[in-house]
């Protein structure tokens, strides 16, 4: 299978302010292959989010290398890696702009990486149809509320919208950073079912951080602790 992401001796050391270093990632070697759904378990401070940050480019390695689709991206900043990946965070508010409507949020996601400015009134009917189809697949009735500001959605609806936005343009890798941790159990199960549906239908390569052992075992084909 094709290697989507490769970490080679990936090491991250940080200064704790007392002239001593702390090693967060210690020569990590990991190959993420096309079609993998890797679940990641670990205690607080184990380096789970750090792993995501170095893949996404929001944190640079102290030493080692990262390859995405065979390209050495070790020195590339996050904006240069954005064409490869999408990320859904724990906080539903982080994935959407509160004062923009559902369709405006989706337009931003749809045009990510494209060289054209975003204006509120520039959404075309063909784009709106793409957004509507993606929302229908969520099964939450959001396709009938496309003019509603994201601020008026519940946490679960907002996270489902974020998931739809993250996969509107199929990413090479989907990073799910404890994306159900802030939700109640019923809503968490709903979002996880949507996650499974989208990942399977689009055959997405996925990494998911979770503290839920049942989710880790049920959804992943590989488990990293």
ROFI-457482 format. One record per residue (C-alpha): residue number from 1; residue in one letter; x, y, z. Coordinates in Angstrom, 3 decimals, padded with zeros to 6 digits. Example, Ala and Ser with C-alpha at 12.3 -4.5 7.8 and 13.67 -1.06 7.14 Angstrom:
<pts>
<1, "A", <012.300, -004.500, 007.800>>
<2, "S", <013.670, -001.060, 007.140>>
</pts>
This chain:
<pts>
<1, "X", <000.000, 000.000, 000.000>>
<2, "X", <001.043, 003.593, -000.655>>
<3, "X", <002.613, 005.407, 002.302>>
<4, "X", <000.618, 008.589, 002.917>>
<5, "X", <002.678, 009.836, 005.867>>
<6, "X", <006.069, 008.699, 007.127>>
<7, "X", <007.740, 009.849, 010.317>>
<8, "X", <011.420, 008.997, 010.564>>
<9, "X", <013.122, 009.435, 013.962>>
<10, "X", <010.666, 012.263, 014.697>>
<11, "X", <011.827, 014.029, 017.844>>
<12, "X", <010.404, 017.041, 019.655>>
<13, "X", <012.177, 018.613, 022.624>>
<14, "X", <010.915, 021.677, 024.463>>
<15, "X", <012.506, 023.952, 027.037>>
<16, "X", <010.451, 024.051, 030.225>>
<17, "X", <011.796, 027.455, 031.250>>
<18, "X", <014.298, 026.146, 033.783>>
<19, "X", <017.166, 025.550, 031.356>>
<20, "X", <016.205, 021.898, 031.032>>
<21, "X", <014.689, 020.135, 028.065>>
<22, "X", <011.745, 017.794, 028.018>>
<23, "X", <011.405, 015.242, 025.241>>
<24, "X", <007.811, 014.984, 024.003>>
<25, "X", <008.428, 012.739, 020.981>>
<26, "X", <011.500, 010.518, 021.085>>
<27, "X", <012.675, 009.191, 017.695>>
<28, "X", <009.194, 008.149, 016.602>>
<29, "X", <008.989, 006.030, 013.456>>
<30, "X", <005.516, 005.616, 011.983>>
<31, "X", <004.242, 004.769, 008.524>>
<32, "X", <000.615, 005.636, 007.752>>
<33, "X", <-000.579, 003.748, 004.706>>
<34, "X", <-003.415, 004.510, 002.341>>
<35, "X", <-006.724, 003.405, 003.856>>
<36, "X", <-005.431, 003.132, 007.429>>
<37, "X", <-007.719, 004.174, 010.281>>
<38, "X", <-005.235, 004.502, 013.126>>
<39, "X", <-006.544, 005.193, 016.613>>
<40, "X", <-004.188, 006.719, 019.156>>
<41, "X", <-004.476, 006.214, 022.907>>
<42, "X", <-002.356, 007.745, 025.662>>
<43, "X", <-002.471, 009.683, 028.902>>
<44, "X", <-002.298, 013.449, 029.200>>
<45, "X", <001.111, 014.702, 028.147>>
<46, "X", <001.970, 011.521, 026.266>>
<47, "X", <002.498, 013.441, 023.019>>
<48, "X", <-000.712, 012.668, 021.125>>
<49, "X", <-001.534, 016.225, 020.068>>
<50, "X", <002.161, 016.932, 019.538>>
<51, "X", <002.167, 014.125, 016.980>>
<52, "X", <-000.729, 015.770, 015.153>>
<53, "X", <000.918, 019.189, 015.369>>
<54, "X", <004.144, 017.998, 013.751>>
<55, "X", <002.218, 016.243, 010.968>>
<56, "X", <000.106, 019.367, 010.377>>
<57, "X", <003.141, 021.659, 010.534>>
<58, "X", <001.992, 023.821, 013.453>>
<59, "X", <004.995, 022.525, 015.415>>
<60, "X", <008.408, 021.827, 013.920>>
<61, "X", <010.540, 018.817, 014.727>>
<62, "X", <013.704, 019.218, 016.760>>
<63, "X", <015.175, 016.450, 014.620>>
<64, "X", <013.997, 013.754, 012.224>>
<65, "X", <011.908, 013.924, 009.063>>
<66, "X", <008.288, 013.892, 007.917>>
<67, "X", <007.148, 012.843, 004.460>>
<68, "X", <003.635, 013.295, 003.061>>
<69, "X", <002.867, 011.536, -000.220>>
<70, "X", <006.605, 010.999, -000.628>>
<71, "X", <007.405, 014.713, -000.298>>
<72, "X", <009.789, 015.807, 002.461>>
<73, "X", <007.667, 018.376, 004.314>>
<74, "X", <009.877, 018.592, 007.408>>
<75, "X", <010.653, 022.283, 006.864>>
<76, "X", <007.297, 023.272, 005.356>>
<77, "X", <004.914, 025.430, 007.451>>
<78, "X", <001.294, 024.510, 008.063>>
<79, "X", <-000.098, 026.517, 005.134>>
<80, "X", <002.097, 024.574, 002.718>>
<81, "X", <000.800, 021.256, 004.084>>
<82, "X", <-002.869, 022.272, 004.110>>
<83, "X", <-003.421, 020.812, 000.629>>
<84, "X", <-002.793, 017.355, 002.060>>
<85, "X", <-004.790, 017.242, 005.267>>
<86, "X", <-007.845, 018.241, 007.257>>
<87, "X", <-008.140, 018.367, 011.031>>
<88, "X", <-011.115, 018.292, 013.388>>
<89, "X", <-010.443, 019.527, 016.920>>
<90, "X", <-012.002, 018.688, 020.285>>
<91, "X", <-013.760, 022.052, 020.593>>
<92, "X", <-016.642, 022.278, 018.072>>
<93, "X", <-016.147, 026.064, 017.906>>
<94, "X", <-012.629, 025.726, 016.495>>
<95, "X", <-013.760, 024.293, 013.171>>
<96, "X", <-016.313, 026.937, 012.246>>
<97, "X", <-016.647, 030.714, 012.215>>
<98, "X", <-019.510, 031.623, 014.573>>
<99, "X", <-020.751, 034.692, 012.694>>
<100, "X", <-020.775, 033.089, 009.281>>
<101, "X", <-023.653, 031.016, 007.983>>
<102, "X", <-023.431, 027.287, 007.377>>
<103, "X", <-022.993, 027.793, 003.632>>
<104, "X", <-020.369, 030.518, 004.141>>
<105, "X", <-018.372, 028.227, 006.418>>
<106, "X", <-018.607, 025.472, 003.834>>
<107, "X", <-017.482, 027.831, 001.075>>
<108, "X", <-014.296, 028.598, 002.990>>
<109, "X", <-013.593, 024.881, 003.366>>
<110, "X", <-014.467, 024.149, -000.265>>
<111, "X", <-012.094, 026.810, -001.573>>
<112, "X", <-009.221, 025.994, 000.758>>
<113, "X", <-005.962, 026.198, -001.144>>
<114, "X", <-007.559, 027.822, -004.172>>
<115, "X", <-006.366, 031.232, -005.313>>
<116, "X", <-009.578, 033.173, -005.124>>
<117, "X", <-010.939, 035.556, -002.552>>
<118, "X", <-013.945, 034.648, -000.444>>
<119, "X", <-016.893, 037.056, -000.433>>
<120, "X", <-020.147, 036.397, 001.382>>
<121, "X", <-022.215, 036.945, -001.753>>
<122, "X", <-020.000, 034.966, -004.129>>
<123, "X", <-021.368, 031.483, -003.468>>
<124, "X", <-022.540, 030.004, -006.749>>
<125, "X", <-025.585, 027.792, -007.169>>
<126, "X", <-023.382, 024.866, -008.210>>
<127, "X", <-021.354, 025.268, -005.001>>
<128, "X", <-024.520, 025.543, -002.956>>
<129, "X", <-025.716, 022.250, -004.420>>
<130, "X", <-022.449, 020.553, -003.423>>
<131, "X", <-022.858, 021.886, 000.122>>
<132, "X", <-026.484, 020.770, 000.286>>
<133, "X", <-025.646, 017.223, -000.781>>
<134, "X", <-022.923, 017.001, 001.865>>
<135, "X", <-025.332, 018.239, 004.537>>
<136, "X", <-028.079, 015.823, 003.466>>
<137, "X", <-025.623, 012.981, 004.093>>
<138, "X", <-025.323, 014.098, 007.722>>
<139, "X", <-029.011, 013.404, 008.289>>
<140, "X", <-029.449, 016.352, 010.673>>
<141, "X", <-031.596, 018.621, 008.520>>
<142, "X", <-028.837, 021.238, 008.208>>
<143, "X", <-029.436, 021.407, 004.463>>
<144, "X", <-032.603, 023.343, 005.340>>
<145, "X", <-030.680, 025.814, 007.527>>
<146, "X", <-027.853, 026.867, 005.231>>
<147, "X", <-028.487, 030.579, 005.929>>
<148, "X", <-028.240, 030.016, 009.707>>
<149, "X", <-025.147, 031.289, 011.526>>
<150, "X", <-022.973, 028.511, 012.959>>
<151, "X", <-023.321, 030.171, 016.363>>
<152, "X", <-026.932, 028.952, 016.570>>
<153, "X", <-026.050, 025.258, 016.175>>
<154, "X", <-025.685, 022.797, 019.026>>
<155, "X", <-022.260, 021.356, 019.818>>
<156, "X", <-023.067, 018.112, 018.048>>
<157, "X", <-024.473, 019.855, 014.968>>
<158, "X", <-021.451, 022.107, 014.823>>
<159, "X", <-019.017, 019.204, 015.086>>
<160, "X", <-020.933, 017.314, 012.393>>
<161, "X", <-020.701, 020.430, 010.200>>
<162, "X", <-016.958, 020.650, 010.900>>
<163, "X", <-016.582, 017.005, 009.873>>
<164, "X", <-018.468, 017.680, 006.629>>
<165, "X", <-016.293, 020.731, 005.969>>
<166, "X", <-013.094, 018.793, 006.645>>
<167, "X", <-014.029, 016.201, 004.035>>
<168, "X", <-015.795, 018.425, 001.476>>
<169, "X", <-012.575, 018.334, -000.522>>
<170, "X", <-011.180, 014.841, 000.010>>
<171, "X", <-007.991, 015.132, 002.097>>
<172, "X", <-005.028, 012.781, 001.783>>
<173, "X", <-005.202, 012.368, 005.545>>
<174, "X", <-007.894, 013.226, 008.097>>
<175, "X", <-006.752, 014.099, 011.630>>
<176, "X", <-009.413, 013.676, 014.323>>
<177, "X", <-008.106, 015.271, 017.520>>
<178, "X", <-010.423, 013.910, 020.258>>
<179, "X", <-013.278, 015.254, 018.161>>
<180, "X", <-016.022, 013.743, 020.354>>
<181, "X", <-014.481, 014.416, 023.781>>
<182, "X", <-016.499, 017.601, 024.414>>
<183, "X", <-019.825, 015.974, 023.535>>
<184, "X", <-022.303, 014.053, 025.671>>
<185, "X", <-022.346, 010.248, 025.134>>
<186, "X", <-025.396, 010.206, 022.841>>
<187, "X", <-024.081, 013.040, 020.663>>
<188, "X", <-020.613, 011.471, 020.687>>
<189, "X", <-022.043, 008.233, 019.296>>
<190, "X", <-023.902, 010.202, 016.618>>
<191, "X", <-020.741, 011.988, 015.512>>
<192, "X", <-018.764, 008.726, 015.552>>
<193, "X", <-021.375, 007.051, 013.343>>
<194, "X", <-021.103, 009.974, 010.915>>
<195, "X", <-017.323, 009.667, 011.072>>
<196, "X", <-017.472, 005.997, 010.141>>
<197, "X", <-019.902, 006.712, 007.288>>
<198, "X", <-017.782, 009.499, 005.784>>
<199, "X", <-014.467, 007.655, 006.223>>
<200, "X", <-015.814, 004.479, 004.629>>
<201, "X", <-017.613, 006.210, 001.755>>
<202, "X", <-014.622, 008.384, 000.860>>
<203, "X", <-012.059, 005.692, 001.775>>
<204, "X", <-010.155, 008.241, 003.838>>
<205, "X", <-006.823, 007.639, 005.528>>
<206, "X", <-007.491, 008.664, 009.119>>
<207, "X", <-005.722, 009.223, 012.436>>
<208, "X", <-007.940, 009.570, 015.510>>
<209, "X", <-006.904, 010.511, 019.023>>
<210, "X", <-009.350, 009.208, 021.603>>
<211, "X", <-009.606, 008.427, 025.311>>
<212, "X", <-012.469, 006.031, 024.583>>
<213, "X", <-011.098, 002.490, 024.521>>
<214, "X", <-014.264, 001.128, 022.905>>
<215, "X", <-014.006, 003.636, 020.059>>
<216, "X", <-010.294, 002.907, 019.661>>
<217, "X", <-010.916, -000.811, 019.245>>
<218, "X", <-014.137, -000.576, 017.212>>
<219, "X", <-013.098, 002.002, 014.634>>
<220, "X", <-009.397, 001.542, 014.028>>
<221, "X", <-007.612, -001.068, 011.958>>
<222, "X", <-004.406, -000.137, 013.832>>
<223, "X", <-003.996, 001.010, 017.435>>
<224, "X", <-001.065, 003.095, 018.656>>
<225, "X", <-000.476, 003.566, 022.378>>
</pts>
